[in-house]
Amino acid sequence: MLEPTPGPPPPRRLRYIVIPHPDDEFSAWSMMQRRPDLYMVFVLLTHGELTTFGDGHGLQEHLGERVPQPQPFTGAGTWRLRGQRLDSWHTFLDAMAAVDATLDVPVSIPSPSSSFELFVGARSARVVFDLGDATLTPASVSEAVHEARELRRVHLPVHEELDMVAAGYWNRHDPGSLRYVHRDHRAVHRALWSVDHGLPGPQWGRTTHGDPDAAAHGTTATVDLDLYEAAMAVDPPPADPAVNPGARRSGAFQHCYAWLQDAYWAAGERDDASIFSRAQTFWARFGTA
């Protein structure tokens, strides 16, 4: 008996990952992992140049923390720190592409606009704005999203859109989760909560596991254990810097971004332990597809 001939794979659609600062992407990793049906467009809004760790005092190279380039450290607000934050961001995404075949390492191409840099691959793209750390507004976020969406018409290999995700944890009031109130995260949330950008699918926003908005209309997704460990692992465990500050930074997120901490980034199943938790909750607004 002849086996049925498989049909063509379903067409891919675009998912925009809207990121306030280089490292926030992992707060929504559950929405981008192992999705061959989606083409991820990482929309980075700022270079994160105001970090207080810009002088390098958090770097512990002997524990496996990668030295960001270019060197030397020159402190907050400098052009060199902007480059270091972007270097860490690209290196982390490249590393995760090596363990998740639905991502890839896009290459730099001439940008159609002076307002952003553009990197395009067969399975993902990166759009890098420099809108100013701690100066985002809902209006500037919405304008950047609009510019990124226009790329599909000429510059991206996939043209059909699905949805977008605010990859920036936010919590002002929920006592059961870690508090985090950076104004740039708030601006991204307000832009996706308040403005219908006309996508067929929802506009998602990373929130706390107890958020009633997510309970009414949202979802909780979990990063696959092997991918979570590939990003967040330390050796030996546990991944709690208060308990185990001398652990080696073996996961890609720790390796690339721990220089932005005194020790390394806490990990855990829920957001009462880490804003980069394995279980990640999102509210949803507008579209339904």
C-alpha positions in Angstrom: 0.0 0.0 0.0 1.4 3.4 -1.0 2.1 5.9 1.7 0.2 9.1 1.3 2.2 11.9 -0.2 2.8 14.6 2.4 1.4 17.9 1.5 3.4 21.1 1.5 4.2 22.6 4.9 1.9 25.3 6.1 2.9 28.8 5.2 4.8 30.6 7.9 3.6 33.8 9.5 5.4 36.7 11.2 5.5 37.1 14.9 7.1 40.3 16.2 9.0 40.2 19.5 9.0 43.7 20.8 12.0 44.1 23.2 12.7 47.1 25.4 16.4 46.3 26.2 19.0 43.7 25.2 18.2 40.7 27.5 14.4 41.2 27.9 13.8 38.8 25.0 14.2 35.8 27.3 11.3 37.0 29.4 9.0 35.8 26.5 11.1 32.9 25.2 8.1 30.5 25.6 6.4 32.4 22.8 9.2 31.9 20.3 10.7 28.5 21.0 10.4 25.6 18.4 7.9 27.2 16.1 8.7 26.3 12.5 5.4 27.7 11.5 6.5 31.2 12.6 9.1 33.7 11.4 10.4 35.6 14.4 11.2 39.3 14.0 13.1 40.6 17.0 12.4 44.3 17.3 14.9 45.8 19.8 14.0 49.3 20.8 17.0 50.5 22.8 20.6 49.7 23.4 20.3 49.6 27.2 23.1 52.1 27.5 22.1 53.4 31.0 22.9 50.2 32.9 24.9 50.9 36.1 27.1 47.9 35.2 28.5 49.8 32.2 31.8 50.3 33.9 32.4 46.5 34.0 32.3 46.1 37.8 30.0 43.1 37.5 32.1 41.1 35.1 33.5 37.8 36.5 35.3 36.3 33.5 36.9 33.6 35.7 33.4 32.2 36.3 32.5 31.9 32.6 31.1 35.4 31.9 31.8 36.5 28.4 33.6 39.8 28.0 31.4 42.0 25.8 32.9 43.8 22.9 34.3 46.3 22.1 36.6 46.9 25.0 37.5 48.7 27.3 34.5 49.5 29.4 33.7 53.2 29.4 30.5 53.5 31.5 26.9 54.4 31.2 25.7 56.4 28.2 28.8 55.9 26.1 28.9 54.6 22.5 31.1 51.8 23.6 28.6 50.5 26.1 25.9 50.6 23.4 28.1 48.3 21.3 28.7 46.0 24.3 25.0 45.6 25.0 24.3 44.8 21.3 27.2 42.4 21.2 25.8 40.5 24.1 22.4 40.5 22.5 23.5 39.1 19.2 25.7 36.6 20.8 22.9 35.3 23.0 20.5 35.0 20.1 23.1 33.2 18.0 23.8 30.7 20.8 20.1 29.9 21.1 19.8 29.5 17.4 22.3 26.7 17.8 19.9 24.7 20.1 16.6 25.6 18.4 16.6 25.0 14.6 13.5 27.3 14.2 15.8 30.3 14.7 19.0 31.2 12.8 21.8 33.7 12.6 20.6 36.5 10.3 23.1 38.6 8.4 23.4 42.4 8.3 21.8 43.9 5.2 21.5 47.6 4.1 18.6 49.1 6.0 15.9 51.0 4.2 15.9 53.5 7.0 18.5 55.4 9.0 16.4 54.8 12.2 17.3 51.1 12.5 19.8 48.4 11.6 18.5 45.3 9.9 19.6 41.7 10.0 17.7 39.1 7.9 17.9 35.3 7.8 15.8 32.5 6.4 14.1 31.8 9.7 14.4 35.1 11.7 15.2 38.7 11.5 16.5 41.4 13.9 15.5 45.1 13.7 17.7 47.2 16.0 16.4 50.7 17.0 18.2 53.2 19.2 15.3 55.1 20.8 17.1 55.9 24.0 17.2 53.9 27.3 14.6 55.1 29.8 13.0 57.4 27.2 10.5 55.1 25.4 6.9 56.3 25.1 3.9 54.4 23.8 4.0 56.6 20.7 7.6 55.9 20.0 7.1 52.1 20.5 4.1 52.1 18.1 6.1 54.0 15.5 8.9 51.5 15.7 6.5 48.6 15.4 5.0 50.2 12.3 8.4 50.6 10.7 9.4 47.0 11.5 6.1 45.8 10.0 6.7 47.6 6.7 9.9 45.5 6.2 7.7 42.5 5.2 6.8 44.1 1.9 10.3 43.9 0.5 13.0 42.8 2.9 11.7 39.7 4.7 11.2 36.2 3.2 7.8 35.9 4.9 5.0 38.3 4.2 1.9 37.2 6.1 1.6 38.5 9.7 0.2 36.8 12.8 0.8 38.6 16.1 3.3 40.5 18.3 4.6 40.0 21.9 5.8 42.5 24.4 8.9 40.8 25.7 9.3 42.8 28.8 8.1 41.7 32.3 6.1 44.3 34.1 4.6 44.2 37.7 3.7 47.1 39.8 1.1 45.7 42.2 1.0 41.9 42.3 2.6 40.8 45.6 2.9 37.2 44.6 5.5 38.0 41.9 8.7 39.9 41.7 8.2 43.7 41.3 9.6 45.3 38.2 8.6 48.8 37.0 11.0 50.1 34.4 9.4 52.9 32.4 10.5 51.4 29.1 8.7 48.1 29.9 5.6 50.1 30.8 5.8 52.0 27.5 5.9 48.8 25.5 3.0 47.4 27.5 0.9 50.5 27.0 1.6 50.5 23.2 0.4 46.9 22.8 -2.4 47.1 25.4 -4.0 50.4 24.2 -3.4 50.5 20.4 -4.8 47.9 18.1 -2.1 47.5 15.4 -4.4 45.6 13.2 -2.8 42.2 13.3 -4.9 39.1 12.8 -3.6 37.6 16.0 -3.4 39.0 19.5 -1.0 41.5 21.0 0.6 39.7 23.9 2.2 41.2 27.0 4.4 39.4 29.6 2.9 39.8 33.0 2.6 38.0 36.4 1.1 34.6 36.9 -1.6 36.1 39.1 -2.6 38.9 36.7 -6.4 38.9 36.4 -6.1 40.3 32.8 -4.2 37.2 31.8 -6.7 35.0 33.6 -9.6 36.6 31.7 -7.9 36.6 28.3 -4.3 35.3 28.0 -2.1 32.3 28.4 0.7 30.7 30.4 3.4 29.0 28.3 6.5 27.2 29.6 10.0 27.2 28.1 11.1 23.6 27.3 13.3 22.3 30.0 16.3 21.7 27.7 16.1 25.2 26.2 15.7 26.8 29.6 18.8 25.0 30.9 20.7 25.9 27.7 20.0 29.5 28.6 19.9 29.8 32.4 22.0 26.9 33.8 24.9 27.4 36.2 27.4 24.7 37.4 26.9 23.4 40.0 23.2 24.2 40.5 21.0 25.7 42.0 20.6 28.8 39.9 20.2 31.0 42.9 23.0 33.6 43.1 22.2 34.2 46.8 23.0 30.6 47.6 25.6 29.8 45.0 27.4 32.9 43.8 30.5 31.0 42.7 28.8 28.8 40.2 30.1 28.7 36.7 27.9 30.5 34.1 27.2 27.6 31.8 24.0 28.7 30.2 24.0 31.1 27.2 22.0 33.8 29.0 24.3 33.7 32.0 27.4 33.5 29.8 26.3 36.5 27.8 24.5 38.7 30.3 25.8 37.9 33.8 28.2 40.9 33.5 25.0 43.0 34.1 24.6 41.5 37.6 26.8 41.3 40.7 26.5 37.5 40.4 24.2 36.0 37.8 20.6 35.9 36.9 18.2 34.0 39.1 16.2 31.2 37.5 13.1 29.4 38.6 9.8 27.9 37.6 7.6 31.0 38.3 8.0 34.7 38.5 8.1 34.8 42.2 11.7 33.6 41.8 12.8 35.2 38.5 11.5 37.6 35.9 13.2 35.2 33.5 11.1 32.3 34.8 10.4 29.1 32.9 6.6 29.5 33.2 5.6 32.8 31.5 2.2 34.4 31.6 0.8 36.8 29.0 -2.3 38.9 28.7 -3.8 39.1 25.2 -5.5 42.1 23.4 -7.3 42.6 20.1 -6.9 40.0 17.3 -8.1 36.5 17.6 -6.4 34.4 14.8 
